[in-house]
């Protein structure tokens, strides 16, 4: 996986996910991503590509709720999508908010390959802080 930043969109998997998001005009793609990742709750292991896509999906959900993180070059396509879609969405959905929190817990768990890969890097603490900040923003 090509990774250049600790943020949720700073890797190839997340950028590919963001490209696919462009074809969606509702919450289906975000919810589908979360549902796929939550299958790891029963398989007991979350592979890195799915973890990276999960973080992109949760951050996108956060942006739709007005709780997004910093905007940068990596988030550009998603920010444009959010601006187009946000006004068209109905009220917030508690079920997606719950799934997003469960996904973040899974990404940070011992069952996460993505966490393992970051743990082996010198940037683990920065990455973990980014994910826990996302948890905090969603809970606010």
Number of C-alpha atoms within 10 A of each C-alpha: 9 8 12 11 13 18 24 26 28 19 20 16 22 25 20 12 20 23 13 11 20 14 10 13 15 15 17 11 17 22 20 12 20 25 16 12 23 20 13 19 13 8 9 12 17 24 16 19 16 22 27 25 25 29 23 26 27 28 27 26 22 19 21 20 17 13 17 17 17 8 11 12 9 18 21 13 15 23 19 11 18 20 12 11 15 16 9 10 11 8 7 11 10 9 9 17 18 12 17 27 18 16 28 19 15 22 28 17 15 14 17 20 20 19 22 17 11 17 14 9 10 9 12 16 13 14 19 18 13 16 22 15 13 22 20 12 17 21 11 6
